[in-house]
Amino acid sequence: MLKLLKSLADPSRLRLTAVLLRGEFTVQELTRIFNMGQSRISRHLKILTEAGVLTVKCQGTWSYYRVGAGNDFFNAIRPALEHELESLSERAEDLAALAMVLEERRRRSQEFFDRHARQWDDLARTLLPVPEYRMQLLKQVPINSAILEIGIGTGGLLTELAAWSSKVIGVDHSPAMLEEARRRLENGGVRDVELRLGEMTHLPLSDSSVECVVANMVLHHAADPATVLAEIRRVLVSGGFLLLADLARHEREAAREQLADQWLGFEQTELESWLAAAGFADVLCERIEGKAGQAAVLIVKSRK
Ligand SMILES: C[S@@+](CC[C@H](N)C(=O)[O-])C[C@H]1O[C@@H](n2cnc3c(N)ncnc32)[C@H](O)[C@@H]1O
């Protein structure tokens, strides 16, 4: 207890804790948020980690720091601490800097997809898992429900979803990818699918407006996955389903450059804890092993 309290008894470490309660960041990102040198940030992170306030998530050569849940004493004082940290004098400034770093992550992904829209199908064919798992995903989509697909890419899955229901909306934040999807739908004679330009953290839909949200291979592009899951829940009707397919944790670091991946896949436990925090229930997760050295896929079904 003494070690933990001592670690928090420092203005910079309180600010760091306050920011890391809002998301996961690398040392480099934290140096930008706080405008502090790397060695100073690293020293504070070490003290907080050793005291059990923070944990480190390693993804390839990158390490993300986040507030941990493994220390009982910290968990007990966390609600009061979180409340007090809101009134730190630098709070507004720190939140603005944090938003800027998340915006950089988001912009990097959008620029990548705008630039590679035309070649995306070829890139995906060689670098993403064989889409056999998609049938597992599609089988779980309730027939004739109002469906939203987020991050539609060039519309491959969207075209298949259109056979499931006459009320399908697709959202993507890349105008170039939306254009490719529009072309594919037209060429396939698929009508009645509505395409909308939008961010998965601010979906262009009203509250409780769809019965099923499908997110296939998109969460690993999210600047802040937990926020996306909360936003998905907002647009689902009560009892509506989220169907998510994404990469299981892998070590293919090249995916950051080749595919603009923000996250090298996910652990089942972290998806489950984000879903629980966002208020989802009945989480079912299935792992499908990749063939011929391909990454494994996690398929998650969950209810609002
Ligand atoms: C790998 S592709 C998804 C493929 C598609 N779901 C499928 O099944 O064929 C990822 C897509 O997510 C979109 N995307 C990435 N970040 C996004 C965001 N923050 N908001 C909306 N769309 C996003 C990208 O523009 C891209 O089209």
PDBQT file of the ligand as one rigid body, heavy atoms in Angstrom, charges set to zero:
ROOT
HETATM    1  C1  LIG A 401      -9.727  -4.364 -43.402  1.00  0.00    +0.000 C 
HETATM    2  S1  LIG A 401     -10.895  -3.267 -44.034  1.00  0.00    +0.000 S 
HETATM    3  C2  LIG A 401     -12.400  -4.068 -43.614  1.00  0.00    +0.000 C 
HETATM    4  C3  LIG A 401     -12.926  -5.032 -44.584  1.00  0.00    +0.000 C 
HETATM    5  C4  LIG A 401     -14.407  -5.301 -44.559  1.00  0.00    +0.000 C 
HETATM    6  N1  LIG A 401     -15.008  -5.209 -43.257  1.00  0.00    +0.000 N 
HETATM    7  C5  LIG A 401     -14.711  -6.661 -45.173  1.00  0.00    +0.000 C 
HETATM    8  O1  LIG A 401     -15.225  -7.507 -44.479  1.00  0.00    +0.000 OA
HETATM    9  O2  LIG A 401     -14.435  -6.833 -46.343  1.00  0.00    +0.000 OA
HETATM   10  C6  LIG A 401     -10.918  -1.982 -42.831  1.00  0.00    +0.000 C 
HETATM   11  C7  LIG A 401     -11.854  -0.851 -43.190  1.00  0.00    +0.000 C 
HETATM   12  O3  LIG A 401     -12.120  -0.105 -42.018  1.00  0.00    +0.000 OA
HETATM   13  C8  LIG A 401     -12.138   1.266 -42.333  1.00  0.00    +0.000 C 
HETATM   14  N2  LIG A 401     -11.843   2.030 -41.132  1.00  0.00    +0.000 N 
HETATM   15  C9  LIG A 401     -10.671   2.065 -40.446  1.00  0.00    +0.000 A 
HETATM   16  N3  LIG A 401     -10.770   2.904 -39.398  1.00  0.00    +0.000 NA
HETATM   17  C10 LIG A 401     -12.031   3.398 -39.420  1.00  0.00    +0.000 A 
HETATM   18  C11 LIG A 401     -12.738   4.325 -38.599  1.00  0.00    +0.000 A 
HETATM   19  N4  LIG A 401     -12.132   4.897 -37.546  1.00  0.00    +0.000 N 
HETATM   20  N5  LIG A 401     -14.015   4.603 -38.891  1.00  0.00    +0.000 NA
HETATM   21  C12 LIG A 401     -14.618   4.033 -39.963  1.00  0.00    +0.000 A 
HETATM   22  N6  LIG A 401     -13.992   3.165 -40.787  1.00  0.00    +0.000 NA
HETATM   23  C13 LIG A 401     -12.723   2.841 -40.522  1.00  0.00    +0.000 A 
HETATM   24  C14 LIG A 401     -11.079   1.422 -43.403  1.00  0.00    +0.000 C 
HETATM   25  O4  LIG A 401     -11.256   2.596 -44.185  1.00  0.00    +0.000 OA
HETATM   26  C15 LIG A 401     -11.267   0.139 -44.208  1.00  0.00    +0.000 C 
HETATM   27  O5  LIG A 401     -12.149   0.327 -45.270  1.00  0.00    +0.000 OA
ENDROOT
TORSDOF 0
